Amino acid sequence: MSEATDSGTVTFRLSTSSSRSTISVLDSSRSLMRSSRSFEIFEIWKTKEELDAGFETEFYLLRPVTREGKEELLPFDLTPYCSSLAFDAAAPILRDMFSALQLMNIPMEQVHAEAGKGQFEIVLGHTVCHRAADNLVFSREGIRAVARKHGLVATFAPKYTMDDLGSGSHVHLSLLENGVNVFTGTAGSNHGMSKIGEEFMAGVLHHLPAILAFIAPNPNSYDRLQPDTWSGAYQCWGKDNREASLRTACPPGAADGVVSNFEIKSFDGCANPYLGLASIIAAGIDGLRKHLSLPPPIEANPSDLESELKRLPTTLSESLEALEKDSIFEDLLGKNLLTAIKGIRKAEVEIYSKNTEAYKDLIYRY
C-alpha cells in the first residue's frame, strides 16, 4: 500500500482474499508517473483540439516453478493465437482482471489470446489522452495484482524471452474538437482523413525515430522492434497494414476508405505513457505548424521493400541520436525534462552493455 502525497502520487489500496481482489484508487485525477511538463502540453493542446487515445496492452502470464532449488518462469499455456482453449484455462483470472478494471472505472473493450505462449491482449476504451495514460498505468497495476493473487506473474516487458514474440502497448489516436472526431475525413478525402488529421499524423511519422526514445525507452525494446513481427520496424505508414509502424484504421460501417484513427505499433510497456503521448503531441503539433503531408501508403510488407524504406532505429543509442538531432522536442517539452530523459536513457544503454541478461530484470519491473 502506498500513501498519497502532495506531489501527486496515486494511492492504491489493495486487499486480496481467496474470493476477490479489490483495488481502490484515491486521488485518481493525478498520476503516479505524470511529469508536470508532459501534463502541461496536454492542457495547452486542449485549448482547441484534444488527442483521443486508446491502448491495447499485451502481457504474458507466467507460472513460477522451482527446479533443483532454482525458480523458473514457464508460460501459463501453449495455446495459439485467439484460441478458445486459452480462454477456458484463463477464465477465472480474466474475470478477476475485468472486475478490477471495473472497480477503477477503466473500460475494457476486448480481450484475446495473443500469438505468444501464455500471452494475452486487453483493449482499453479510448478517451482523452491524459485519462488514457492514467488508465494504462492503473490497468497494469491491477492486472499484475490479480495475476499475483492467482500465483502467477504478469509481465509487460517488451521481450521477456528471446525465444518468443514481444509485447507492446499499441496506441490508437484521433483528434477531437468539441467531442467530434476531426481526424476522420469524408468519402473522397485524401487518404480518408481530414487535412488536420493528415498533417498531425505526418508530423508523427516524420519525427518517429526520435519519438522512439520516449515510447521504446529500453534496450530491450529494440529486441521487439523487428521486421515481420507486427511491431513496426520501418518508418512508413499504411492503410490497415499491420507491419507498418503507423497504421490507419477504419471503423465498422464507415464509407469505403474513410479512417477514424491511426495506430502506433512501437509503443511498449516500458514507456511512461504521459511522456510518450506528450512526444507524439509535440510531433503532431510540428506537423500542423509546417503543414506536412503524408507520403504514399505502403500496402506490401515493408521488409519486402527494405531497399526503398528507412529502417527505424535498431538500438536505443540510435533513437537517442535521433532525439539529439531533433530540436522540436526541447522547444515543446522543455530543456530540463529532455536532459533528464536523455541521461536516463544513456544510463540504460550503459547497464545493458555490461550485462547482456539485464532484460530478465524487466519481468518483475514492468
Secondary structure as GFF3:
##gff-version 3
##sequence-region A 1 366
A	DSSP	beta_strand	11	16	.	.	.	ID=ss1
A	DSSP	beta_strand	21	26	.	.	.	ID=ss2
A	DSSP	alpha_helix	36	45	.	.	.	ID=ss3
A	DSSP	beta_strand	50	67	.	.	.	ID=ss4
A	DSSP	beta_strand	70	75	.	.	.	ID=ss5
A	DSSP	alpha_helix	84	103	.	.	.	ID=ss6
A	DSSP	beta_strand	108	113	.	.	.	ID=ss7
A	DSSP	beta_strand	119	124	.	.	.	ID=ss8
A	DSSP	beta_strand	127	128	.	.	.	ID=ss9
A	DSSP	alpha_helix	129	149	.	.	.	ID=ss10
A	DSSP	beta_strand	153	155	.	.	.	ID=ss11
A	DSSP	beta_strand	169	177	.	.	.	ID=ss12
A	DSSP	beta_strand	180	181	.	.	.	ID=ss13
A	DSSP	three_ten_helix	190	192	.	.	.	ID=ss14
A	DSSP	alpha_helix	195	206	.	.	.	ID=ss15
A	DSSP	alpha_helix	208	215	.	.	.	ID=ss16
A	DSSP	alpha_helix	221	224	.	.	.	ID=ss17
A	DSSP	beta_strand	237	239	.	.	.	ID=ss18
A	DSSP	beta_strand	246	249	.	.	.	ID=ss19
A	DSSP	beta_strand	261	264	.	.	.	ID=ss20
A	DSSP	alpha_helix	273	290	.	.	.	ID=ss21
A	DSSP	three_ten_helix	302	305	.	.	.	ID=ss22
A	DSSP	alpha_helix	316	325	.	.	.	ID=ss23
A	DSSP	alpha_helix	328	333	.	.	.	ID=ss24
A	DSSP	alpha_helix	335	354	.	.	.	ID=ss25
A	DSSP	three_ten_helix	358	361	.	.	.	ID=ss26
A	DSSP	alpha_helix	362	365	.	.	.	ID=ss27
###
